[in-house]
Amino acid sequence: MPKKLSQSPSGSFFPPNDQATYRDLLLFEERLKTNALILNRRKSRYQIFLAQLIFTIIFLLCEVLLNTPFLSIPYQHFLRFALPKSYGPDVEVRLHPYVASGLLFVSVTTLLLFFATGLYSEKIGYANRYVPHANRALRNFNMYLNMRQAPRRSPYNPLSYLFPRPSSPSSGLTSLSRARSPSPTRLGKRSSSAVPMPSIPPTTNPRGELIFSSRVDRSFREAYERYRAAFERKRDERDRQAAARTWSGWLLQKLPWNRAPPAPDSSASTPSRSRVGSLAARTRAGARSSAGSSAHSRKATPAQSPEPSRGRPTATPMGV
């Protein structure tokens, strides 16, 4: 039987803190990030194809409307290389004008079919809608897939130094406060009491990360983040070892910016149980020794005003 999530009266959720829950959640997160990565790569390929197609149409329009000889230059060089006797340096070679017109017709038809057949919405538009749709479904589970990357400032762009982008505040926004979906009231109208979703800072993980709402137990969030960080460190180390077996990967790893980051020292940030136990034992032993020494000092020190013994006469000094 799967474990049920416990919910407090205040609305907080307390998922079970065990390794099985972390493993299942990590597999789910990796599946989401892998799908997003595959869709983005496919979108990039089709975007490059679309950009090349638009550039070809612009070039062929210049050939047809402005009658430019750019298309005839490679054809002329090919004929002079293949048939140097027939096509000398003084012979001018031009393509037939119908060639540029035919290529322009084919290119425009391909562009129209690219949008008419739904290829754009399937290969490019779906990749843009994947993360918002996933977050809309994950909102009911107090989770959010953060795929936003921090803007990179190019050293070759002088405008990035003149007009730097403001850095997004990362403190205080590490957890997502879940926004309730507005409930429909009448015939498609929604109530105006919807809580707006707060801004999410860019993630530091290049592959993205799954973050939780503040309604989820904090101990569960911190434990899962540690589990995920340990998994990613092991995967990076495994990838580096696999790349080091090839000469190109070994050479790239020797570069100063491709060195492996040092592993975080958990003992420096959080004391171990043995250290805590030894410190507590020392504290208890010190308290016992101090208590024993104080009692011994009280026994060894005589009283300042001793009480005279009863029933015995007190001796009087001579000559009184």
C-alpha positions as CSV (number, residue, x, y, z in Angstrom):
1,M,0.0,0.0,0.0
2,P,1.5,3.4,-0.9
3,K,2.0,5.8,1.9
4,K,-0.5,8.7,2.2
5,L,0.5,12.2,2.5
6,S,-0.4,13.7,5.9
7,Q,-1.8,17.2,5.9
8,S,-2.0,19.5,8.9
9,P,-5.0,21.7,9.6
10,S,-3.0,24.8,8.4
11,G,-2.6,23.3,4.9
12,S,1.0,22.1,5.1
13,F,1.9,18.7,3.6
14,F,4.3,16.2,5.2
15,P,5.4,13.6,2.6
16,P,7.2,10.5,4.0
17,N,10.9,11.1,4.5
18,D,12.4,7.9,3.1
19,Q,14.7,6.8,0.3
20,A,12.0,5.3,-1.8
21,T,10.1,8.6,-2.0
22,Y,13.3,10.4,-2.9
23,R,14.1,7.9,-5.6
24,D,10.7,7.9,-7.2
25,L,10.5,11.7,-7.1
26,L,14.0,12.0,-8.6
27,L,13.1,9.6,-11.5
28,F,10.0,11.7,-12.1
29,E,12.1,14.9,-12.2
30,E,14.7,13.4,-14.5
31,R,11.9,12.3,-16.9
32,L,10.5,15.8,-17.0
33,K,13.9,17.4,-17.6
34,T,14.9,14.8,-20.2
35,N,11.7,15.4,-22.2
36,A,12.2,19.2,-22.0
37,L,15.8,18.8,-23.2
38,I,14.8,16.5,-26.2
39,L,12.1,19.0,-27.2
40,N,14.4,21.9,-27.0
41,R,17.0,20.2,-29.1
42,R,14.5,19.3,-31.7
43,K,13.1,22.8,-31.6
44,S,16.6,24.2,-32.2
45,R,17.1,22.0,-35.3
46,Y,13.8,23.1,-36.9
47,Q,14.5,26.7,-36.0
48,I,17.8,26.5,-37.9
49,F,16.0,25.0,-40.8
50,L,13.4,27.7,-40.8
51,A,16.0,30.4,-40.6
52,Q,17.9,29.0,-43.5
53,L,14.7,28.7,-45.5
54,I,13.8,32.4,-44.9
55,F,17.3,33.5,-45.8
56,T,17.1,31.5,-49.0
57,I,13.8,33.1,-49.9
58,I,15.3,36.6,-49.3
59,F,18.3,35.7,-51.4
60,L,16.2,34.4,-54.3
61,L,14.0,37.5,-54.1
62,C,17.1,39.7,-54.7
63,E,18.0,37.5,-57.6
64,V,14.6,37.7,-59.2
65,L,13.6,41.3,-58.5
66,L,16.9,43.1,-58.3
67,N,18.6,40.9,-61.0
68,T,21.7,40.3,-59.0
69,P,24.4,38.0,-60.3
70,F,25.3,36.2,-57.0
71,L,23.7,32.9,-58.0
72,S,25.7,32.9,-61.3
73,I,29.1,33.3,-59.5
74,P,29.5,29.6,-58.3
75,Y,28.1,28.3,-61.6
76,Q,30.7,30.4,-63.6
77,H,33.6,29.2,-61.4
78,F,32.5,25.6,-61.9
79,L,32.4,25.8,-65.6
80,R,35.8,27.5,-65.8
81,F,37.3,24.8,-63.7
82,A,35.6,21.9,-65.5
83,L,35.9,23.3,-69.1
84,P,38.7,25.9,-69.2
85,K,39.0,25.8,-73.0
86,S,35.4,26.6,-73.6
87,Y,34.9,29.1,-70.8
88,G,37.8,31.4,-70.5
89,P,38.3,34.4,-68.2
90,D,36.8,36.7,-70.8
91,V,33.6,34.7,-71.1
92,E,30.6,35.8,-69.0
93,V,28.3,33.1,-67.8
94,R,24.8,33.8,-66.4
95,L,22.1,31.4,-65.3
96,H,18.8,31.3,-67.0
97,P,16.3,33.6,-65.1
98,Y,13.9,30.8,-64.8
99,V,16.3,28.9,-62.5
100,A,16.0,31.6,-59.7
101,S,12.3,31.9,-60.2
102,G,11.8,28.1,-59.9
103,L,14.0,27.9,-56.8
104,L,12.0,30.8,-55.3
105,F,8.7,29.0,-56.0
106,V,10.0,25.8,-54.3
107,S,11.2,27.7,-51.3
108,V,8.0,29.7,-50.8
109,T,5.9,26.5,-51.2
110,T,8.1,24.7,-48.6
111,L,7.6,27.6,-46.2
112,L,3.8,27.6,-46.6
113,L,3.7,23.8,-46.1
114,F,5.8,24.1,-43.0
115,F,3.1,26.2,-41.4
116,A,0.0,24.6,-43.1
117,T,0.8,21.0,-42.2
118,G,1.2,21.9,-38.5
119,L,5.0,21.2,-38.5
120,Y,5.7,24.5,-36.8
121,S,3.2,23.9,-34.0
122,E,4.3,20.3,-33.5
123,K,8.1,20.8,-33.5
124,I,8.6,24.3,-32.3
125,G,5.3,25.4,-30.6
126,Y,4.9,22.3,-28.5
127,A,8.4,22.7,-27.1
128,N,7.5,26.2,-26.0
129,R,4.3,25.0,-24.4
130,Y,5.7,21.9,-22.7
131,V,7.1,23.5,-19.5
132,P,4.0,25.8,-18.9
133,H,1.7,22.8,-19.3
134,A,3.8,20.7,-17.0
135,N,3.8,23.5,-14.3
136,R,0.0,23.9,-14.6
137,A,-0.3,20.2,-13.8
138,L,2.4,20.2,-11.1
139,R,0.7,23.2,-9.3
140,N,-1.9,20.8,-7.8
141,F,1.0,18.8,-6.3
142,N,2.8,21.9,-4.8
143,M,5.7,21.6,-7.3
144,Y,7.2,23.7,-10.0
145,L,9.6,22.8,-12.8
146,N,12.1,25.7,-13.0
147,M,13.8,25.7,-16.4
148,R,14.7,29.4,-16.5
149,Q,18.4,30.1,-17.1
150,A,20.3,33.1,-15.9
151,P,21.1,35.5,-18.8
152,R,24.7,35.2,-20.0
153,R,26.6,38.3,-20.7
154,S,28.7,37.9,-23.8
155,P,32.2,39.5,-23.6
156,Y,32.0,40.4,-27.3
157,N,28.8,42.5,-26.8
158,P,29.7,46.1,-25.6
159,L,26.1,46.9,-24.9
160,S,26.1,44.3,-22.0
161,Y,28.7,46.4,-20.2
162,L,26.8,49.7,-20.8
163,F,23.4,48.4,-19.9
164,P,23.8,45.5,-17.5
165,R,20.7,43.5,-16.6
166,P,19.6,43.7,-13.0
167,S,20.4,40.6,-11.0
168,S,17.3,38.8,-9.8
169,P,17.1,38.4,-6.0
170,S,17.7,34.8,-5.0
171,S,17.2,35.2,-1.3
172,G,13.6,34.7,-0.1
173,L,12.4,33.2,-3.3
174,T,13.8,29.7,-3.1
175,S,10.4,28.2,-2.3
176,L,7.3,28.7,-4.4
177,S,4.2,29.7,-2.6
178,R,1.4,27.9,-4.3
179,A,-1.3,30.0,-5.9
180,R,-4.8,28.8,-5.9
181,S,-6.5,28.4,-9.2
182,P,-9.5,30.7,-9.5
183,S,-12.8,28.9,-9.3
184,P,-15.3,29.5,-12.1
185,T,-18.4,31.4,-11.0
186,R,-20.7,32.0,-13.9
187,L,-20.5,30.9,-17.6
188,G,-16.7,31.1,-18.0
189,K,-16.3,34.0,-15.7
190,R,-13.6,33.6,-13.0
191,S,-13.4,35.2,-9.6
192,S,-11.0,38.1,-9.2
193,S,-9.6,36.8,-5.9
194,A,-6.9,34.7,-7.5
195,V,-3.6,34.9,-5.9
196,P,-0.9,35.9,-8.4
197,M,2.1,33.6,-8.8
198,P,5.3,35.1,-7.5
199,S,8.3,35.5,-9.7
200,I,10.7,32.5,-9.8
201,P,14.5,33.2,-9.8
202,P,16.6,31.6,-12.5
203,T,17.9,28.2,-11.6
204,T,21.6,27.5,-11.0
205,N,21.3,24.0,-12.5
206,P,21.8,24.1,-16.3
207,R,19.3,21.2,-16.7
208,G,16.7,22.8,-14.5
209,E,15.3,21.7,-11.2
210,L,12.1,20.8,-9.5
211,I,11.2,23.1,-6.6
212,F,8.5,22.8,-4.0
213,S,5.9,25.1,-2.5
214,S,6.4,26.5,0.9
215,R,3.4,24.4,2.0
216,V,5.6,21.3,1.8
217,D,7.5,20.3,4.9
218,R,10.8,22.1,5.0
219,S,12.7,19.0,6.3
220,F,11.5,17.0,3.3
221,R,12.6,19.7,0.9
222,E,16.0,20.0,2.4
223,A,16.5,16.2,2.5
224,Y,15.4,15.8,-1.1
225,E,17.8,18.6,-2.2
226,R,20.6,16.8,-0.5
227,Y,19.7,13.5,-2.1
228,R,19.4,15.2,-5.6
229,A,22.8,17.0,-5.1
230,A,24.5,13.7,-4.2
231,F,23.0,12.0,-7.2
232,E,24.1,14.7,-9.6
233,R,27.6,14.7,-8.1
234,K,27.8,10.9,-8.7
235,R,26.5,11.3,-12.3
236,D,29.0,14.1,-13.1
237,E,31.8,12.1,-11.7
238,R,30.7,9.0,-13.8
239,D,30.5,11.2,-16.9
240,R,33.9,12.6,-16.3
241,Q,35.4,9.2,-15.9
242,A,33.8,8.0,-19.1
243,A,35.1,11.1,-20.9
244,A,38.6,10.6,-19.5
245,R,38.9,7.3,-21.3
246,T,39.1,9.1,-24.6
247,W,42.1,11.3,-25.5
248,S,39.9,14.3,-26.5
249,G,37.9,14.1,-23.2
250,W,41.2,13.8,-21.2
251,L,42.6,16.8,-22.9
252,L,39.5,18.9,-22.3
253,Q,39.5,18.0,-18.6
254,K,43.0,19.3,-18.2
255,L,41.8,22.8,-19.1
256,P,41.4,25.1,-16.1
257,W,37.7,25.9,-16.7
258,N,36.8,22.2,-17.0
259,R,38.2,20.9,-13.7
260,A,35.9,19.1,-11.4
261,P,34.5,21.2,-8.6
262,P,35.6,20.2,-5.1
263,A,33.1,18.1,-3.2
264,P,31.3,19.9,-0.4
265,D,32.6,19.1,3.1
266,S,29.6,18.1,5.1
267,S,31.6,17.7,8.3
268,A,32.6,21.4,8.2
269,S,29.0,22.7,7.9
270,T,27.2,20.2,10.1
271,P,28.9,18.4,13.0
272,S,28.7,14.6,12.9
273,R,26.9,12.5,15.5
274,S,30.2,11.2,16.9
275,R,31.5,14.7,17.5
276,V,28.3,15.8,19.1
277,G,28.3,12.7,21.3
278,S,31.9,13.1,22.4
279,L,31.3,16.8,23.1
280,A,28.3,16.0,25.3
281,A,30.2,13.3,27.1
282,R,33.0,15.7,27.8
283,T,30.5,18.3,29.1
284,R,28.9,15.8,31.4
285,A,32.3,14.6,32.7
286,G,33.4,18.2,33.3
287,A,30.2,18.9,35.2
288,R,30.6,15.9,37.4
289,S,34.3,16.7,38.1
290,S,33.4,20.3,39.0
291,A,30.6,19.1,41.3
292,G,32.9,16.6,43.0
293,S,35.6,19.1,43.6
294,S,33.2,21.7,45.1
295,A,31.8,19.0,47.5
296,H,35.3,18.0,48.5
297,S,36.3,21.6,49.2
298,R,33.2,22.1,51.3
299,K,34.1,19.1,53.4
300,A,37.7,20.1,53.8
301,T,37.1,23.7,54.9
302,P,36.3,24.1,58.7
303,A,33.3,26.1,59.8
304,Q,33.9,29.7,60.7
305,S,31.8,29.7,64.0
306,P,31.7,26.2,65.4
307,E,28.9,25.4,67.9
308,P,30.3,24.5,71.4
309,S,29.7,21.0,72.6
310,R,26.8,20.7,75.1
311,G,27.3,19.3,78.6
312,R,31.0,20.1,78.8
313,P,32.3,23.1,80.9
314,T,34.4,25.6,79.0
315,A,37.9,26.1,80.2
316,T,38.7,29.5,81.5
317,P,42.1,31.0,81.1
318,M,44.4,31.1,84.1
319,G,44.6,34.2,86.2
320,V,41.2,35.5,85.6
